[in-house]
Amino acid sequence: MAQRQNISSGSLREPVLGYSRAVRVGNQVFVAGTTAGSADGAVGGTDAAAQAREIFSRIETALTQAGAGFTDIVRTRVYLTNIADFDAVGAVHGEIFGDVRPVTAVVEVGALAAEDLLVEVEADAVLL
């Protein structure tokens, strides 16, 4: 049976809501919906691309803790509160995954966990 590794970001919400930033089971890593939220407001302010860069930095930290990296990502899901940010956030995604080319979905949502959050990203990785 594959062993489970829960990875925490240290967020105060994780124990309250009962989730982990990422979970590794065997050769698979699942990264939870990740935002640029902080106690002082969204990192990146009202710039969706800046928020996306912060999000991918947080995802990279979780992946590293799981023994993985961006090249192991096979799927991403991007949630935007304004689909007009598609190109800006997509460009950041492309900078990171241009050669990896995971499958992805980009959807507009009505809201995220806080009003100043513009972007949320989930990622799944498979280590070969």
C-alpha positions as CSV (number, residue, x, y, z in Angstrom):
1,M,0.0,0.0,0.0
2,A,1.3,3.4,-0.9
3,Q,2.2,5.7,2.0
4,R,0.5,9.1,2.3
5,Q,2.4,12.3,2.9
6,N,0.5,15.4,3.8
7,I,2.3,18.7,3.1
8,S,1.4,21.8,5.0
9,S,2.1,25.4,3.9
10,G,1.6,26.6,7.5
11,S,-1.7,28.3,6.7
12,L,-4.0,28.8,9.7
13,R,-6.9,27.7,7.5
14,E,-5.5,24.2,6.9
15,P,-6.3,22.7,10.3
16,V,-9.6,24.6,10.6
17,L,-10.9,23.5,7.2
18,G,-9.2,20.1,7.4
19,Y,-7.0,20.2,4.3
20,S,-3.3,20.0,3.2
21,R,-1.5,22.3,0.7
22,A,-0.5,19.1,-1.1
23,V,-0.8,15.3,-0.6
24,R,1.6,12.8,-2.1
25,V,0.5,9.2,-2.5
26,G,3.0,6.9,-4.2
27,N,4.2,8.7,-7.3
28,Q,1.3,11.2,-7.4
29,V,1.2,14.7,-5.9
30,F,-2.0,16.7,-5.7
31,V,-1.7,20.4,-4.9
32,A,-4.8,22.1,-3.4
33,G,-6.3,25.2,-4.8
34,T,-3.7,27.8,-4.1
35,T,-4.2,31.6,-4.0
36,A,-2.0,34.6,-3.3
37,G,-3.8,35.3,-0.1
38,S,-2.1,36.7,3.0
39,A,-3.0,38.3,6.3
40,D,-2.2,41.7,4.6
41,G,-4.3,41.1,1.5
42,A,-3.5,39.4,-1.8
43,V,0.2,39.3,-2.7
44,G,0.3,41.1,-6.1
45,G,-2.6,43.4,-5.2
46,T,-5.0,43.9,-8.2
47,D,-2.5,42.4,-10.7
48,A,-3.7,38.9,-11.7
49,A,-0.3,38.0,-13.3
50,A,1.5,39.1,-10.1
51,Q,-0.9,36.9,-8.1
52,A,-0.3,34.0,-10.4
53,R,3.5,34.3,-10.0
54,E,3.0,34.2,-6.2
55,I,0.7,31.2,-6.5
56,F,3.2,29.3,-8.7
57,S,5.9,30.1,-6.1
58,R,3.8,28.5,-3.4
59,I,3.0,25.5,-5.6
60,E,6.7,25.1,-6.3
61,T,7.4,25.0,-2.5
62,A,4.8,22.3,-2.0
63,L,6.1,20.3,-4.9
64,T,9.6,20.5,-3.6
65,Q,8.5,19.3,-0.2
66,A,6.9,16.3,-2.0
67,G,10.0,15.5,-3.9
68,A,8.6,16.9,-7.2
69,G,8.9,19.9,-9.5
70,F,7.1,21.7,-12.2
71,T,8.3,19.2,-14.8
72,D,6.2,16.5,-13.0
73,I,3.0,18.5,-13.4
74,V,0.5,16.7,-15.7
75,R,-2.7,18.8,-15.0
76,T,-3.5,22.4,-13.8
77,R,-6.8,24.0,-13.2
78,V,-6.9,27.8,-13.2
79,Y,-9.8,29.7,-11.7
80,L,-10.3,33.4,-12.5
81,T,-12.8,35.9,-11.1
82,N,-12.5,37.8,-14.4
83,I,-12.0,35.9,-17.6
84,A,-10.5,39.1,-19.0
85,D,-7.3,38.1,-17.0
86,F,-7.0,35.0,-19.2
87,D,-4.1,36.3,-21.3
88,A,-2.1,37.8,-18.4
89,V,-2.4,34.7,-16.2
90,G,-2.0,32.4,-19.2
91,A,1.3,34.1,-20.1
92,V,2.6,33.3,-16.5
93,H,1.4,29.7,-16.9
94,G,3.2,29.6,-20.3
95,E,6.5,30.9,-18.8
96,I,6.5,28.0,-16.3
97,F,5.0,25.2,-18.3
98,G,5.9,26.1,-21.9
99,D,8.0,22.9,-22.4
100,V,6.1,20.8,-19.9
101,R,2.7,21.4,-21.5
102,P,0.3,19.9,-18.9
103,V,-3.3,19.6,-19.6
104,T,-5.2,22.5,-18.2
105,A,-8.5,24.1,-17.7
106,V,-9.2,27.8,-17.2
107,V,-12.6,28.9,-15.9
108,E,-14.2,32.0,-14.6
109,V,-15.8,31.7,-11.2
110,G,-18.1,34.1,-9.3
111,A,-15.8,34.5,-6.4
112,L,-12.8,33.1,-4.5
113,A,-12.3,32.9,-0.7
114,A,-11.6,36.6,-0.3
115,E,-12.7,39.6,-2.4
116,D,-9.1,40.6,-3.4
117,L,-8.2,37.2,-4.8
118,L,-8.3,37.1,-8.5
119,V,-6.7,33.7,-9.3
120,E,-6.6,30.2,-7.8
121,V,-4.6,27.3,-9.2
122,E,-4.7,23.5,-8.5
123,A,-2.0,21.1,-9.8
124,D,-1.5,17.4,-10.1
125,A,1.9,15.8,-10.6
126,V,3.1,12.3,-11.5
127,L,6.7,11.3,-10.7
128,L,8.1,8.9,-13.2
